[in-house]
């Protein structure tokens, strides 16, 4: 019983791993339009579920990039019918003349070797009035949860080990919610932050989600949704 709970807490249950709280998904879907770039798409399932939930008439070209070989292969398979192109690359080596209305970057910021350098490039990939939608761990709360995960792993339960470990998987730049906001405000004229409280997937409670949405207490959040709007030129 305890092991099953721990597995769910640390996202070995696919229904938890790929599911945003409903209010977070609504905010994401409300912002997505035009040409889309998904940076660090992983196995493509988050992007796939978003594209399956949105009015296709509002969508242009969709590109996704992923550097991890295993995740790239899965993304190619999962996105083959709904994405125009899946490219094996990270943001620092990605080159294109195209500009995008919407850039997605789910659980990627913490993996960047030099976030400021990468964000300088990302800004140049956005159209005027474009936006980037980011989720990233809130360092303090994430570290507390990760501590329990590592304790469980050290006791011999390897069921929660991330099977995708490898290229592009290490956390190099974890930030607190305030550090994330301060960083992004250097590059975007408006940054909106929404907290995602721990255990939403495990509890599966509409009341808990409503409390999360209404209170939006960022220090308590295990992850942060950040919607960043590009400046007009």
trRosetta pair geometry for C-beta under 8 A, 3 or more apart (Angstrom, degrees):
i j d omega theta_ij theta_ji phi_ij phi_ji
1 4 5.9 -54 -151 31 27 111
1 5 6.7 26 152 -17 62 104
2 5 5.7 -55 -153 35 33 111
2 6 6.4 31 152 -18 67 106
3 6 5.7 -55 -147 37 33 111
3 7 6.3 37 154 -22 66 104
3 157 6.3 -152 -126 -139 107 143
3 159 6.8 65 -177 44 109 148
4 7 5.7 -51 -149 34 31 114
4 8 6.5 29 154 -16 63 105
5 8 5.8 -58 -153 37 32 109
5 9 6.3 35 151 -24 67 106
5 202 7.1 59 -154 -144 75 133
6 9 5.5 -51 -146 32 33 115
6 10 6.4 2 164 6 65 109
6 148 7.7 -137 -130 139 104 105
6 149 7.6 150 -173 -110 101 62
6 152 5.4 156 -172 -121 152 165
6 157 7.4 54 95 123 148 151
6 160 6.3 -82 137 -55 99 141
7 10 6.6 -78 -150 51 24 89
7 12 4.3 -63 -174 49 88 128
7 13 6.6 101 129 -36 92 87
7 159 5.7 -45 -95 124 111 120
7 160 5.9 -148 -108 -80 59 93
8 11 7.8 47 -178 -66 31 25
8 12 7.1 -80 -74 50 29 80
8 13 4.9 11 -116 -7 71 132
8 16 5.9 119 -165 -20 74 159
8 201 6.8 -157 173 112 91 104
8 202 4.9 111 129 -100 121 94
9 145 7.2 -150 160 -161 112 111
9 148 8.0 -30 118 99 148 126
9 149 7.8 -149 105 -81 108 94
9 199 6.7 -28 -121 -101 86 79
9 202 5.9 1 -83 -57 64 140
10 145 7.7 164 -89 158 86 106
10 149 5.1 112 -95 -111 143 120
10 160 4.6 47 83 -156 143 124
11 16 5.4 -138 -117 106 63 107
11 17 4.2 101 -173 -92 99 83
11 201 7.4 78 -96 54 74 160
12 17 7.5 61 -84 -53 5 120
12 159 6.6 5 -100 148 172 87
12 160 5.9 -111 -42 -114 127 64
13 16 4.4 63 80 13 102 109
13 17 6.7 176 83 -18 50 88
13 201 7.1 169 77 149 119 128
14 17 5.3 -55 -135 36 36 114
14 18 6.1 1 178 6 71 111
14 45 7.8 -81 -164 168 104 167
15 18 7.2 -69 -138 47 18 87
15 19 5.8 7 168 -16 57 133
15 201 7.1 152 111 -162 76 111
16 19 6.1 -73 -130 39 22 106
16 201 3.1 96 -133 166 97 150
16 202 6.9 28 -111 -53 141 58
17 45 8.0 48 108 85 103 141
17 201 7.9 64 -33 -123 32 168
18 45 4.7 -65 -116 123 141 120
18 46 5.7 -152 -147 -77 84 68
18 49 6.1 128 157 -10 114 148
19 49 7.9 -100 -94 154 57 168
19 201 6.1 125 70 -108 111 106
20 24 4.2 -119 168 91 116 115
20 25 4.3 150 78 -59 119 84
20 28 6.8 89 50 1 174 139
20 196 7.6 -91 -152 -115 80 137
21 24 4.6 85 61 7 84 108
21 25 7.0 -157 89 -8 40 86
21 196 6.2 -180 3 -134 121 95
21 200 4.8 -62 -77 173 106 157
21 209 4.9 168 -163 -129 115 108
21 212 6.4 -76 -159 89 170 150
21 213 7.7 -160 134 -59 135 94
22 25 5.6 -54 -146 36 33 112
22 26 6.4 37 155 -22 65 103
22 206 7.8 -5 24 -119 138 80
22 209 6.0 50 35 175 94 156
23 26 5.6 -47 -149 32 34 115
23 27 6.7 36 152 -19 63 103
23 209 5.9 158 -2 168 109 103
23 210 7.8 132 -43 -94 138 43
23 212 7.2 174 45 91 136 103
23 213 4.2 -89 178 -91 177 126
24 27 5.7 -54 -153 34 34 111
24 28 6.4 33 150 -18 66 106
24 194 6.6 173 -108 112 85 135
24 196 6.0 14 -73 -91 149 110
24 225 5.5 177 -143 -49 106 153
25 28 5.6 -55 -148 37 34 112
25 29 6.1 29 157 -17 68 108
25 50 7.8 -156 -148 -104 90 80
25 53 7.2 -31 174 124 118 166
26 29 6.0 -56 -142 39 28 107
26 30 6.2 32 157 -25 63 109
27 30 5.8 -55 -148 32 28 114
27 31 6.9 17 157 -14 60 110
27 194 6.5 103 52 3 176 164
27 225 6.6 99 90 136 138 151
27 227 7.0 -118 158 -48 110 137
28 31 6.2 -72 -159 36 30 105
28 32 6.5 27 155 -30 69 110
28 50 6.6 -81 129 -124 126 121
28 133 5.8 105 -130 -178 85 153
28 225 7.4 -105 -64 -152 95 133
29 32 5.9 -54 -142 23 34 112
29 50 6.8 -167 -87 -153 81 84
29 53 6.0 -84 -101 114 134 112
29 54 5.5 -166 -146 -90 97 97
31 102 6.8 135 131 -121 86 122
31 131 5.9 -89 179 91 118 149
31 133 5.9 138 92 -72 141 127
31 227 5.9 -147 -88 -138 162 126
32 36 6.6 17 -160 -97 101 127
32 50 6.8 125 -44 168 169 120
32 54 5.9 -61 86 -117 128 157
32 58 7.4 105 110 116 74 122
32 59 7.5 2 143 -91 101 94
32 102 5.1 88 -134 -158 62 172
32 104 7.8 7 -104 -65 112 111
32 133 7.4 -52 -72 -8 86 149
33 58 4.6 -75 -126 167 86 106
33 59 7.0 -128 -148 -82 41 50
33 101 5.7 -72 93 129 73 141
33 102 6.2 128 47 -32 46 126
34 58 7.4 -51 -32 163 44 71
34 59 7.2 -33 48 -134 8 36
34 60 5.0 -7 -175 5 47 117
34 100 7.2 141 114 -175 109 57
34 101 2.8 60 76 16 140 155
34 102 6.1 142 61 -4 92 92
34 127 7.5 -77 142 25 158 144
34 130 7.9 -103 74 -114 146 90
35 60 4.2 -47 -69 78 66 125
35 61 4.7 9 -128 53 95 85
35 62 7.6 -164 -158 -72 54 40
35 63 8.0 18 177 5 92 96
35 98 6.9 -127 160 170 152 117
35 99 7.5 102 76 100 138 49
35 100 4.8 -122 106 -129 97 65
35 101 5.2 119 45 7 66 90
35 102 7.4 175 87 32 43 73
35 127 7.8 101 50 -22 110 126
36 59 6.7 -30 -12 -147 121 96
36 60 7.3 156 -5 59 73 76
36 61 7.3 -159 34 98 63 52
36 62 4.7 0 63 -116 107 75
36 63 7.2 -179 95 32 60 60
36 100 6.3 84 -125 -161 14 118
36 101 7.1 -44 -70 61 56 85
36 102 4.9 -19 -108 76 79 101
36 103 7.5 157 -160 -91 56 31
36 104 6.7 20 -173 -8 103 106
37 63 5.1 -12 -112 71 72 98
37 64 7.5 157 -164 -89 49 36
37 65 7.4 6 -174 -1 94 102
37 100 4.5 -96 -6 -74 105 165
37 102 7.6 178 29 96 62 55
37 103 4.8 -14 67 -115 98 79
37 104 7.1 -168 95 27 49 71
37 125 6.5 -46 30 152 161 133
38 41 4.4 66 121 -85 119 100
38 47 4.7 -26 -95 -91 167 135
38 62 7.4 21 -9 -175 105 90
38 63 7.2 -167 25 98 71 50
38 64 4.2 -12 62 -113 108 85
38 65 7.2 179 88 25 62 60
38 103 7.8 165 -86 -163 28 54
38 104 4.4 -13 -114 64 72 114
38 105 7.9 169 -160 -73 50 42
38 106 7.8 -16 -159 11 96 98
39 65 5.9 -7 -125 56 52 105
39 91 5.2 20 -149 -74 128 112
39 94 7.9 -118 -118 -2 96 161
39 103 6.4 23 -12 -178 110 101
39 104 6.8 -177 23 86 69 56
39 105 4.6 -6 61 -99 112 87
39 108 5.7 126 112 166 97 177
39 122 7.4 -51 -44 -108 159 116
40 65 7.1 -8 -42 91 35 79
40 66 6.2 90 -140 -109 33 67
40 67 7.4 -28 -104 9 74 91
40 90 7.5 28 -75 -133 87 73
40 91 7.5 -45 -34 -34 93 101
40 105 6.4 61 38 -146 110 69
40 106 7.2 -148 92 59 101 60
40 107 7.3 -133 122 85 129 68
40 108 3.7 150 40 -101 153 123
40 111 6.9 138 -122 56 152 141
40 168 7.1 -175 -124 175 102 128
41 44 5.1 28 148 -89 119 60
41 46 7.4 -158 -161 54 67 96
41 47 5.4 -29 -143 -13 109 136
41 64 4.0 20 -44 -172 152 119
41 65 6.7 138 -6 60 100 32
41 66 4.9 -81 48 -59 84 109
41 71 7.7 166 87 152 69 111
41 75 5.1 95 100 -126 120 141
41 79 7.4 -10 157 -41 152 150
41 86 7.2 -94 50 -134 152 100
42 45 7.2 -55 97 27 112 82
42 46 6.9 65 47 10 124 109
42 66 6.4 -163 -32 -119 11 128
42 68 7.7 10 -126 43 48 127
42 71 5.0 -89 -164 -161 43 130
42 74 7.9 -35 143 82 62 122
42 75 6.9 142 97 -70 38 113
42 106 7.7 -64 -5 84 120 106
42 107 7.6 27 -49 72 130 118
42 164 7.4 -1 -149 -157 92 167
43 71 5.2 -103 -65 -148 61 76
43 74 3.7 -36 -137 114 92 132
43 75 5.5 -161 -164 -62 28 70
43 78 5.9 77 152 0 80 150
43 164 7.8 -117 -43 -94 103 139
44 47 5.4 -63 -161 49 60 111
44 48 5.5 65 142 -31 85 106
44 64 6.4 76 -109 146 93 168
44 66 7.7 -84 -55 -37 81 146
44 74 6.6 -164 17 119 101 80
44 75 3.6 133 -40 -131 112 73
44 76 7.9 -172 -32 -9 148 23
44 77 7.9 177 40 64 143 60
44 78 3.9 163 81 81 125 121
44 79 4.2 -119 -162 -37 144 109
44 83 7.3 -102 -147 -18 124 150
44 86 7.1 -39 -86 -110 130 136
45 48 5.3 -51 -140 36 34 116
45 49 6.3 31 162 -17 67 104
45 78 5.9 -71 -70 -178 66 157
46 49 6.1 -57 -149 37 28 106
46 50 6.5 27 153 -18 63 108
46 106 5.4 -88 119 61 164 165
47 50 5.7 -58 -149 37 32 112
47 51 6.2 27 157 -16 68 108
47 62 7.7 141 177 179 122 125
47 64 5.9 -104 -14 -94 177 134
47 79 6.5 7 92 -98 123 124
47 83 7.0 41 130 -80 133 127
47 104 6.8 153 -96 80 95 156
48 51 6.0 -59 -146 39 28 106
48 52 6.2 26 156 -18 64 110
48 78 5.5 -93 -48 154 146 104
48 79 6.0 -133 -74 -90 98 74
48 82 6.3 114 -126 59 75 144
49 52 5.7 -54 -144 38 31 112
49 53 6.4 24 157 -17 63 114
50 53 5.9 -71 -152 39 29 107
50 54 6.3 16 159 -19 67 119
50 104 7.7 170 48 -102 170 158
51 54 6.1 -65 -138 35 31 108
51 56 7.9 53 -176 -96 81 83
51 59 7.2 69 -134 -110 89 167
51 62 6.8 22 -98 -115 135 166
51 82 5.1 134 115 160 149 133
51 83 7.6 -140 -42 -68 167 78
52 82 7.5 -54 -61 -120 77 163
54 58 6.7 -94 161 59 106 116
54 59 6.6 97 111 -48 123 122
55 58 4.9 70 87 2 98 108
55 59 7.7 171 97 -13 56 92
56 59 5.4 -64 -154 34 48 115
59 62 6.6 -1 176 -54 118 109
60 101 7.2 104 22 10 123 124
61 84 5.0 -37 -158 5 81 159
61 98 7.4 -76 82 -161 145 149
62 82 7.2 -19 70 139 151 71
62 83 4.8 -101 107 -133 112 67
62 84 5.3 140 57 5 62 91
62 85 8.0 173 97 32 56 61
63 83 7.2 109 -113 -178 20 99
63 84 6.1 -48 -72 68 64 101
63 85 5.0 -9 -120 66 83 96
63 86 7.8 165 -164 -86 56 32
63 87 6.7 6 -175 -2 103 113
63 96 7.7 90 120 -78 175 167
63 98 7.6 119 -8 81 148 150
63 100 7.9 -111 39 -89 109 128
64 75 6.1 -138 118 175 137 132
64 79 6.1 -42 24 169 148 177
64 83 5.5 -27 0 -162 115 149
64 85 7.4 -175 33 97 63 55
64 86 4.9 -15 70 -114 100 75
64 87 7.2 171 89 23 48 71
65 86 7.6 160 -90 -164 30 54
65 87 4.8 -28 -104 72 81 95
65 88 7.6 129 -156 -126 72 5
65 89 4.7 -53 -157 67 120 91
65 90 7.0 146 141 -112 121 16
65 91 7.1 135 89 -73 143 57
65 94 5.4 -39 -110 -94 167 136
66 71 5.1 -124 173 111 135 105
66 72 4.5 -179 93 -87 110 73
66 75 5.2 137 6 5 151 156
66 86 7.0 -11 17 -174 105 98
66 87 7.8 144 25 79 59 49
66 88 6.7 -42 77 -117 67 51
66 89 7.7 74 50 48 25 47
66 168 7.7 157 -176 103 65 169
67 72 7.2 -105 111 -56 5 118
67 88 6.8 93 -120 -176 36 65
67 89 6.2 -43 -83 133 79 16
67 90 4.1 2 -59 -59 135 88
67 167 5.8 -118 129 136 98 110
67 168 4.2 141 77 -60 114 143
68 71 4.0 54 81 23 113 112
68 72 6.2 -180 82 -20 53 86
68 164 6.3 51 155 180 159 99
68 166 5.9 112 -142 85 104 102
68 167 5.0 166 -109 80 64 87
68 168 4.6 -118 -54 52 89 122
68 169 6.4 65 -91 -50 135 93
69 72 5.6 -54 -142 34 27 116
69 73 6.5 28 160 -20 62 103
69 88 7.4 28 -104 -140 59 126
69 166 7.6 -61 33 121 89 142
69 167 6.6 69 -5 40 82 133
70 73 6.0 -55 -155 32 29 110
70 74 6.7 24 151 -13 63 107
70 164 6.1 -159 86 -131 127 74
70 166 6.9 93 10 47 118 145
71 74 5.6 -57 -150 40 36 111
71 75 6.1 38 152 -22 69 106
71 164 5.7 52 -61 -148 107 124
71 168 7.8 -97 34 78 137 132
72 75 5.7 -54 -145 36 30 112
72 76 6.5 36 154 -24 63 101
72 86 7.1 150 -161 150 74 113
72 88 4.8 40 -147 -104 153 91
73 76 5.8 -48 -152 28 31 114
73 77 6.8 25 152 -12 61 106
74 77 5.8 -61 -155 39 34 109
74 78 5.9 22 156 -13 71 114
75 78 5.8 -59 -133 45 30 104
75 79 5.5 -1 175 6 69 119
75 86 5.1 171 124 -153 106 142
76 79 6.9 -69 -129 49 14 90
76 80 6.4 44 162 -69 56 93
76 86 5.0 -159 -91 77 63 145
77 80 6.2 -28 -150 -23 23 116
79 82 5.8 -94 -159 61 63 85
79 83 3.7 4 166 10 115 130
79 86 5.5 123 74 -62 131 127
80 83 7.3 -34 -76 44 11 89
80 86 7.9 -63 -80 -1 56 128
83 86 5.8 66 108 -54 137 89
87 94 7.0 104 105 -123 136 101
89 93 5.3 -137 -158 87 96 97
89 94 4.5 119 132 -81 137 82
90 93 5.7 70 56 25 76 95
90 94 6.8 -126 97 -28 32 96
90 168 6.4 -171 -89 -103 118 119
91 94 5.4 -48 -138 18 32 121
91 108 7.8 95 -23 163 127 136
91 112 7.5 -26 45 -109 127 109
91 118 5.1 70 97 -152 132 107
91 121 6.3 146 155 90 99 131
91 122 6.6 -15 -168 -69 137 95
92 113 7.7 -15 -40 38 149 111
92 117 7.2 29 -109 120 107 113
92 118 6.1 -72 -68 -98 83 88
92 121 7.0 150 -111 13 47 163
96 125 7.3 60 65 -125 106 105
98 125 7.8 29 96 -154 68 85
99 125 6.2 173 -129 -177 59 43
99 126 6.5 30 -169 135 93 11
99 127 4.6 113 137 -69 117 75
99 130 7.3 -134 163 -47 96 151
100 103 5.4 102 95 -63 137 83
100 125 5.7 11 19 149 104 91
100 126 6.1 -54 67 -109 77 47
100 127 6.5 -141 81 -12 25 90
100 130 6.1 100 99 -146 62 144
101 126 7.9 71 -131 -154 14 71
101 127 5.5 -18 -87 31 54 127
101 130 5.2 -154 -151 -117 31 91
101 131 7.6 5 157 27 60 73
102 130 6.7 -153 -65 -162 33 88
102 131 6.0 -7 -114 66 68 82
102 132 7.7 141 -166 -98 50 36
102 133 6.9 3 -169 -2 97 108
103 122 6.2 162 134 -167 169 104
103 125 6.4 85 -77 101 138 117
103 126 6.3 -85 -12 -83 122 93
103 130 7.1 58 -7 156 93 119
103 131 7.4 -154 33 104 73 42
103 132 4.2 -22 71 -110 104 85
103 133 7.3 176 88 22 52 65
104 132 7.6 -179 -77 -159 18 64
104 133 5.4 -18 -112 65 65 99
105 108 4.5 -95 -176 46 87 129
105 109 6.5 85 137 -47 121 81
105 122 7.7 -21 -53 -127 145 149
105 132 6.2 10 6 -180 114 107
105 133 7.2 163 29 83 67 50
105 134 4.8 -14 74 -106 100 79
105 135 7.8 -174 99 29 60 55
106 133 7.9 -1 -64 113 80 89
106 134 7.4 176 -85 -153 38 38
106 135 4.8 18 -137 39 70 106
107 110 7.1 -40 -167 32 57 109
107 111 7.7 57 145 -15 65 114
107 135 5.9 -15 -44 92 64 96
107 136 6.6 145 -107 -104 38 48
107 137 7.6 54 -124 -30 81 81
107 223 8.0 -44 -82 -133 88 127
108 111 5.6 -69 -161 38 47 111
108 112 6.8 59 147 -43 76 94
108 134 7.6 -104 49 -139 93 88
108 136 7.5 -78 50 -89 47 94
109 112 5.9 -43 -160 4 37 116
109 115 6.1 40 -164 -120 82 121
109 134 5.9 49 -38 -166 126 127
109 136 4.2 -37 48 -92 122 139
109 173 6.6 -100 150 94 68 113
109 175 7.1 -56 132 19 122 118
109 180 7.0 71 132 -126 160 106
110 136 5.4 146 -31 -156 96 101
110 137 5.8 20 -54 30 153 99
110 171 4.8 -24 152 -140 109 90
110 172 7.2 142 159 44 54 55
110 173 5.6 -162 -146 74 38 67
110 174 4.9 30 -138 -88 110 60
110 175 7.2 -142 -93 9 81 76
111 168 6.0 43 173 -178 139 66
111 169 7.1 -65 -122 -143 125 11
111 170 6.8 119 -134 75 79 49
111 171 6.5 -71 -84 -107 58 42
111 172 6.1 64 -161 19 30 96
111 173 7.3 -49 41 33 11 93
112 115 4.6 107 91 -83 135 66
112 118 4.8 -97 -148 6 137 153
112 172 6.5 -128 79 71 31 115
112 173 5.2 -36 67 26 77 142
113 172 5.4 -34 -99 130 47 160
113 173 7.3 165 -129 -35 7 117
114 117 3.9 29 113 21 119 119
114 118 6.3 146 87 -17 68 87
114 173 7.9 157 -91 -71 13 143
115 118 5.7 -61 -145 41 32 109
115 119 6.0 30 160 -20 70 109
115 173 5.1 167 -37 161 113 161
115 175 7.9 -7 -29 -37 169 133
115 183 6.3 -3 122 -174 136 144
116 119 5.8 -55 -143 38 29 109
116 120 6.5 37 155 -26 62 102
116 183 7.3 -121 -78 -157 79 100
116 186 7.5 -25 -124 92 98 148
117 120 5.8 -51 -154 27 30 115
117 121 7.0 25 151 -12 61 103
118 121 5.8 -59 -159 37 36 109
118 122 6.2 37 147 -23 70 107
119 122 5.2 -49 -139 36 38 115
119 123 6.3 47 159 -26 67 98
119 183 7.4 171 -31 156 163 99
119 184 7.4 -148 -135 -111 147 61
119 186 7.7 84 112 81 147 104
119 187 5.0 -118 155 -55 121 164
120 123 6.1 -47 -153 26 27 112
120 124 7.2 24 150 -14 57 106
120 187 7.3 -133 -81 -111 48 124
121 124 5.8 -61 -160 35 37 111
121 125 6.8 34 147 -21 68 106
122 125 5.5 -58 -155 32 39 113
122 126 7.0 41 150 -27 67 101
122 132 6.3 40 157 -87 127 152
122 187 7.9 49 74 165 102 153
123 126 5.9 -55 -159 23 37 114
123 187 5.3 -133 -69 -173 130 112
123 188 7.6 -155 -106 -69 106 75
123 230 6.8 143 -148 -121 76 103
126 130 3.5 -162 -171 77 95 136
126 131 7.4 123 -143 -15 131 14
126 132 6.7 -87 -79 -46 131 95
126 230 4.5 -177 126 -70 141 150
127 130 4.2 117 52 -48 68 115
127 230 7.3 151 83 62 43 155
128 230 6.6 -149 -147 108 28 121
128 231 7.9 -57 -140 103 71 48
128 232 5.5 54 -168 -132 106 56
128 233 5.3 -101 -100 12 116 92
129 229 7.2 -20 -154 -171 49 96
129 230 6.2 -111 -57 69 3 97
129 232 6.2 24 -57 -86 82 80
130 229 7.9 164 93 -154 35 53
130 230 4.6 31 59 9 72 138
131 227 6.3 2 179 -176 128 81
131 228 6.2 156 -160 81 73 50
131 229 5.0 -29 -101 -102 96 58
131 230 6.4 -133 -76 -6 42 84
132 188 7.5 -128 34 -76 104 142
132 227 8.0 169 85 -153 46 40
132 228 4.8 -11 58 61 89 107
132 230 7.8 87 -11 -51 87 92
133 225 7.4 -13 -172 -168 86 90
133 226 7.5 162 -156 85 42 55
133 227 5.6 -6 -109 -108 77 71
133 228 7.7 -168 -76 24 32 74
134 180 7.8 -164 112 -174 136 121
134 184 7.4 -150 28 -92 150 142
134 224 7.9 10 109 103 93 87
134 225 7.3 151 85 -158 54 43
134 226 4.3 -13 63 60 103 102
134 227 7.9 -167 26 -72 71 30
134 228 6.8 27 1 -4 112 113
135 196 7.3 15 -144 -1 115 143
135 223 5.6 20 -178 170 102 119
135 224 6.8 169 -148 82 57 46
135 225 5.3 -23 -95 -97 85 63
135 226 7.4 168 -85 17 34 75
136 175 6.9 24 131 49 138 98
136 180 6.0 172 70 -114 134 141
136 223 6.8 166 85 -154 25 79
136 224 5.8 -18 61 55 75 92
136 226 7.3 -8 17 5 102 118
137 141 7.8 -151 -178 75 86 83
137 142 3.6 46 -180 -78 124 158
137 171 7.8 -24 34 -127 137 135
137 174 6.2 -32 78 -138 114 100
137 222 6.7 -43 -143 162 78 65
137 223 5.6 -56 -104 -101 43 70
137 224 7.7 55 149 11 9 82
138 141 5.0 30 89 35 107 107
138 142 5.8 155 68 -19 51 100
138 176 6.1 36 -166 -153 73 50
138 177 4.7 -6 -122 -49 110 91
138 180 7.8 -90 -104 -2 66 135
138 195 7.4 4 -43 -131 147 91
138 218 7.1 172 -111 174 144 76
138 219 7.7 164 171 -146 145 27
138 221 4.9 107 -11 93 150 86
138 222 6.0 -154 39 -165 100 15
138 223 6.3 -155 -7 -93 85 14
138 224 5.3 101 -64 -33 95 101
139 142 5.8 -67 -136 44 20 110
139 143 5.9 21 167 -24 64 111
139 174 4.5 116 -106 148 101 106
139 175 5.7 -135 -36 112 118 13
139 176 4.7 -71 32 -71 109 59
139 179 7.5 17 -2 36 130 132
140 143 6.0 -58 -149 32 23 109
140 144 6.8 23 153 -19 60 103
140 176 5.9 32 -15 -111 96 101
140 219 7.6 -12 62 -163 137 75
141 144 5.7 -51 -154 31 35 113
141 145 6.6 29 152 -12 66 105
141 198 6.5 -142 168 -49 122 115
141 219 7.8 136 -41 162 116 50
141 220 6.8 85 -83 -180 145 30
141 221 6.4 -179 34 93 156 35
141 222 4.6 -119 121 -97 122 59
142 145 5.9 -60 -152 41 33 107
142 146 5.9 31 152 -21 69 111
142 174 6.9 -142 79 -152 139 128
142 222 5.6 114 -75 -165 68 75
142 223 7.4 81 -76 -71 111 62
143 146 5.4 -53 -138 40 31 113
143 147 6.4 46 154 -32 62 98
143 174 7.5 109 -60 149 101 157
144 147 5.7 -46 -156 20 29 117
144 148 7.4 23 150 -11 59 99
145 148 6.1 -57 -161 35 38 106
145 149 6.5 40 144 -21 68 106
145 198 6.4 180 -74 -122 136 131
145 222 6.1 29 -11 -131 147 126
146 149 5.2 -51 -149 35 40 118
146 150 6.3 38 154 -19 70 103
147 150 6.0 -57 -150 37 28 107
147 151 6.4 32 151 -22 63 105
148 151 5.5 -48 -146 33 35 116
148 152 6.5 37 155 -20 64 103
149 152 5.9 -59 -156 35 29 110
149 153 6.4 26 150 -17 65 108
149 160 5.8 -130 -155 127 94 142
150 153 5.4 -52 -145 38 36 113
150 154 6.1 38 155 -23 68 105
151 154 5.8 -55 -146 34 29 110
151 155 6.7 25 155 -18 62 107
152 155 6.0 -61 -155 34 31 110
152 157 5.1 -49 163 63 87 123
152 160 6.3 43 98 28 128 138
153 157 6.3 -95 -99 76 35 70
153 158 6.2 67 -143 -103 81 52
153 160 6.2 -108 -72 67 96 99
153 161 6.2 104 -126 -70 123 84
157 160 6.8 39 125 8 99 96
158 161 4.8 -12 -174 -12 78 123
161 165 7.3 -52 169 -17 90 131
162 165 5.0 112 90 -49 98 88
162 169 6.8 169 117 -172 138 134
164 169 5.9 169 119 -102 84 132
165 169 5.0 -170 -137 107 43 160
166 169 5.5 76 49 2 42 129
171 174 5.2 27 169 -49 120 102
175 179 3.9 -135 -169 95 104 119
175 180 4.6 138 105 -59 129 78
175 183 6.7 -61 -136 -8 166 140
176 179 4.6 94 49 8 76 104
176 180 7.0 -138 92 -7 39 87
177 180 5.8 -55 -150 34 30 113
177 181 6.5 28 154 -17 64 105
177 193 6.5 109 -173 -179 102 143
177 195 7.1 -20 -111 -93 147 95
177 218 4.3 172 150 167 163 115
177 219 6.8 -126 31 -82 136 41
177 221 6.3 85 -73 56 136 118
177 224 5.0 148 -116 -76 90 143
178 181 5.8 -52 -148 37 33 110
178 182 6.2 32 155 -17 66 108
178 218 7.8 118 -53 122 69 137
179 182 5.8 -55 -144 40 31 111
179 183 6.1 34 156 -23 65 107
180 183 5.8 -55 -147 34 27 112
180 184 6.3 16 160 -11 64 110
180 193 7.5 124 97 -113 112 126
180 224 5.8 152 72 76 159 152
180 226 6.3 -137 147 -57 119 148
181 184 6.2 -64 -146 42 27 103
181 185 6.2 29 158 -24 65 110
181 191 5.7 154 -147 116 74 140
181 193 5.5 -51 -86 -52 113 144
181 226 7.2 -164 -89 -117 65 124
182 185 5.9 -55 -145 33 28 113
182 186 7.4 39 152 -29 57 96
183 186 6.1 -54 -174 14 35 114
183 187 7.9 0 147 3 62 106
184 187 6.0 -71 -161 44 46 99
184 188 5.6 -15 164 26 85 115
184 191 4.7 118 106 -108 118 142
184 226 6.0 164 -20 169 171 144
184 228 5.2 -115 179 -96 125 135
185 188 6.7 -77 -114 60 31 75
185 191 5.3 -97 -74 4 76 136
187 228 7.3 26 89 177 98 141
188 191 5.6 109 83 -64 120 88
188 228 3.9 -176 -22 -177 175 101
188 229 5.8 123 -178 61 113 43
188 230 6.3 -74 -126 -89 88 37
188 231 7.2 -171 -148 -34 45 78
189 229 6.1 -58 60 91 84 92
189 230 7.4 48 13 156 96 19
189 231 4.6 107 -31 -86 121 83
190 228 7.2 161 89 -151 56 46
190 229 4.3 7 58 41 102 116
191 226 6.0 -15 -168 -166 97 102
191 227 7.4 152 -157 77 46 48
191 228 5.1 -5 -106 -104 79 81
191 229 7.8 -148 -70 18 40 73
192 226 7.0 153 78 -155 51 49
192 227 4.4 -9 56 56 105 99
192 228 7.9 -157 25 -69 66 40
193 218 6.1 23 131 -100 124 134
193 224 5.8 -23 -159 -170 98 113
193 225 7.2 145 -157 80 46 55
193 226 5.4 -11 -101 -102 72 77
194 216 5.9 -73 -139 -133 66 111
194 224 7.1 140 72 -163 44 61
194 225 4.3 -16 62 61 99 106
194 226 7.8 -169 24 -71 69 36
194 227 7.8 34 -1 -6 107 100
195 212 6.9 -132 97 -169 89 87
195 216 5.4 143 25 -158 99 55
195 217 6.1 -61 37 71 162 40
195 218 4.6 -164 -64 -104 118 48
195 220 6.6 72 170 69 152 76
195 221 3.1 -136 -157 -68 100 135
195 223 7.7 133 -164 81 53 49
195 224 6.1 -36 -105 -107 53 69
195 225 7.8 -131 -53 21 8 80
196 200 6.6 -79 -177 -7 88 140
196 212 7.1 33 -138 -176 38 135
196 221 5.5 84 49 -158 44 107
196 222 6.4 -67 97 59 83 76
196 223 4.2 -15 59 70 121 94
196 224 6.9 -153 14 -78 88 20
196 225 6.3 90 -36 -23 107 95
197 200 6.2 112 73 -53 79 99
197 208 7.3 -126 76 168 136 98
197 211 8.0 -12 -1 98 158 95
197 212 4.6 -127 4 -110 117 113
197 220 6.0 -4 -116 123 92 104
197 221 5.8 -85 -81 -111 45 60
197 222 6.7 67 -180 5 25 89
198 220 8.0 -106 2 158 91 79
198 221 7.9 157 -32 -161 66 33
198 222 4.2 92 -76 -32 78 132
199 202 4.6 -57 -162 45 78 115
199 203 5.3 69 137 -20 97 104
199 208 7.9 -76 99 173 94 153
200 203 6.2 -63 -141 44 27 102
200 204 7.8 92 160 -70 54 35
200 205 8.0 -118 -148 42 60 75
200 208 6.5 -177 -119 117 71 121
200 209 6.3 80 -145 -85 113 85
200 212 6.8 -7 -91 -44 120 163
201 204 6.8 16 -175 -62 32 77
203 208 5.0 28 116 15 147 165
205 208 3.8 77 80 6 113 108
205 209 6.6 179 94 -9 61 81
206 209 5.5 -53 -146 39 35 113
206 210 6.2 38 153 -22 66 105
207 210 5.7 -54 -148 35 30 112
207 211 6.5 33 152 -18 64 103
208 211 5.7 -52 -150 36 32 112
208 212 6.3 38 150 -22 64 105
209 212 5.4 -51 -149 35 33 117
209 213 6.3 33 153 -20 66 105
210 213 5.6 -51 -145 36 32 111
210 214 6.1 21 160 -12 66 111
211 214 6.2 -62 -140 42 26 103
211 215 5.8 5 170 -2 66 117
212 215 6.7 -67 -135 45 17 95
212 216 7.4 71 163 -75 51 48
213 216 6.8 -1 -178 -56 26 88
217 220 4.6 38 102 17 108 115
217 221 7.2 174 93 -35 59 85
218 221 5.4 -46 -153 8 43 122
218 224 6.7 35 -146 -107 98 110
221 224 5.7 98 114 -75 143 71
